[in-house]
Amino acid sequence: MDLKDQLKSLFPEHQPSQEEEIKETPSIWLQKEPLICKYEKRNGKPITIIEGYTGANSDFKILTKEIKKLLGVGGSFKNDQIIIQGDYRDNIMVFLKNKGFKVKRVGG
């Protein structure tokens, strides 16, 4: 029994509106060139950097938010780079490939 079924049993008269039914993730621009996913250490702490995206900054920020939410870690978007705290290259590369991006691993 999922959440919708539980809500229907609690509130049988409620009719969901159109806004509640339609929740699409914003589409982001896919590019032909691969994104570069690399690992660095700054101040002794590991970080994962994704760079090489040629789309709009708003799309890059959406992608940053999705990656941080997926991994449950902190990060930021600065200077056309996504900076994620920790070494999550493998997880990020799988996520980006599933989104339709080409990804290139750089370093180690």
N, C-alpha and C positions, 0 to 999 in steps of 0.2 A: 504494500500500500504506500503510494508516494504522497507527497505533500498536497498535491491537488485533490486527491481522493479524501484525505483527512479534512481538508478545508470544506469540501462538499458535504461531508457527513456532519460537520459542525454547523455550517451555514447553508442549509439546503435551498433557501429562497434566493441566495445571492447569484446574480448573473454577471459573469466577468465582462468588462467592457473591452472594446477593441484595443485600447492602449495596453491593457494588461496581457492580452494574448500575444501581441506582436512585440518581440524584443529581439532585434537583430544586432549582431555585433557590427560595428562600422567596418566597411571594407577598406583595406589599405592597398596601396599601389605596389604591385610586384614588379621587380626588375629582372633583367636578363643577367646582369653581372652578379657574381656571388658576393654575399656578405662575408666579411672577415671576422672570425671569432678567435680571439687570442687571450692568453693568460699572462697576467703580470703580478708582481708583488709590489705594493706601495706601503711604505712604513712597516714592512714585515707582514702585511696582511694580504691574502690572495684576492684578486679581483678578476672578473671576466669582462673583456671589452668586445663589443660588437660594433663594427664600423663598415663604411662602404655603401650605405643606403643613399640613394640619389633622389628619393621621393620628398614629399613635403615634410616640414618639421612636425606638423600635427600628426601625420601618420607615424612618424618615428616615436613620438610621445605615446601614442596609443599602443604601439608595439612594446615599448618600455614597460608600460603599466601591465600589459598582459603577461609579460615574462616575470615581472616581480610578483604578480598575483599567483602565477603557476608555481613558482619556486618557494614563495613565502619568505623572501629575503628583501633586503633593502637594495637600493640602487638609484641611479639618476641618469639624466640625459643632458650631456654637455658637449659642446663643440662637435656636433654631428657624430657623437659616440654614445652608445648605451653602456653604462658602467654598472655591473652587477657585483654585489659583495659576495665573495666566495668563488671557488672553482666549480662552475656548473656548465662547462663547455659541452659535455655530452648531452645533457638534458636540453640545453638551449638549442643545440644543433638539431636534435630530433624534433623539437617544437617548431623551429623555423622551416624544416623540411616538410612537415605536415601542413604548414601554412602555404607552402608552394614556393618558398625561397630556395635559392641555391646557396649553400654555405661552404666556406673553405676554412679549414682549421689551420691556424698558424702557430708555430712553436710547440715544443714538448709534446 
